[in-house]
Amino acid sequence: MAAPDRVARARLEQALLLLARQHGGDEATAHAAKTQFERWRTLSADHAAAAELALRAWESTQGQGLQDRVALPGPYRGSKPARRRVLAMLGVLGIGLAAGTGAQWYWQQALQVLALQTGHGERREYDLHDGSRLSLAPHTRLEVRMMRTVRQVQLMEGMMYVSVSKDPTRPFWVETPQGRVRVVGTAFSVRVSPHALQVAVARGQVTFFPHRKHDQRIDLQAGQALRLDADTPATRVAVNPEQVGAWRLGWLVFDQTPLDKVAAQWNDYLSPALNLADDPRLHELRVTGSFRLRDPRAFLDSLPGILPVQVQRDAKGAWQVSLKK
């Protein structure tokens, strides 16, 4: 039996013993056992999982009928008779942590589950169970599940930056509508929109596994990014690793970024919104530069000097970008 299974089995034995003592002996013993059980299960996530497994096993096998086998009126000190009684109960319950469904259930239990969301102009940061750190841009929605064997983030929309704590035994996966990103220890950003994906690596390495059959697996190193949309295959491009996730520090950075995508990023923070006139030529324009989030007016004022456009307020008060006449 592997060492983790031995440790898990020992925890389960202890949980079963404390549980059984609640149903045997006098009232004082049962009360003391219940108090000890509740205190014991809060010591760690592993203890909590073992306690839950013991409770499920007890209920599913009518464990109260086994009082005579395991109810111990005195304190548990790991004595051989006590251990033999608990092992007998394990056999009756049919729990084999080394090879049974109990082990599978135990190792699949989540250590941390989070459902996170940000609103307009809102940026938030979260520390995860393993020491990793998540940064969320505005209009971002995701779910986190930290397991004993794997770490998973499902990014439904928006942008996040992740600094992943290195743990070769527990890979870190990011699930997106366009594909999966696998890392061990690194820092990178992921941006998801309805029909596009961008992954940029600040340090370390990630691997992208696409959902579309005609796209290929892509490995990304620090200073590389992946861009994918509905009309074009995934492509690898160079980026400045120091600028990956710059929005966390109050900057929006663009490198030959289409004007419509620039407007979309600013609209995560701007109110009123920045809209493009109904002119396909605007979508061909590209923006390069770094702009402070706290000063969007400086960006709006500088845009006519960067591109052949004019920026005006429309009848509803929103910002409107059109080609210069």
Secondary structure, 3 states (H helix, E strand, C coil): CCHHHHHHHHHHHHHHHHHHHCCCCCHHHHHHHHHHHHHHHCCCHHHHHHHHHHHHHHHHCCHHHHHHHHCCCCCCCCCHHHHHHHHHHHHHHCCCCCCCHHHHHHHHCCCEEEEEECCCCCCEEEECCCCCEEEECCCCEEEEEECCCCEEEEEEEEEEEEECCCCCCCCEEEEECCEEEEECCCEEEEEEECCEEEEEEEECEEEEEECCCCCCCEEEECCEEEEEECCCCCEEEECCHHHCCHHHHCEEEEEEEEHHHHHHHHCCCCCCCEEECCCHHHHHCEEEEEEECCCHHHHHHHHHHHCCEEEEECCCCCEEEEECC
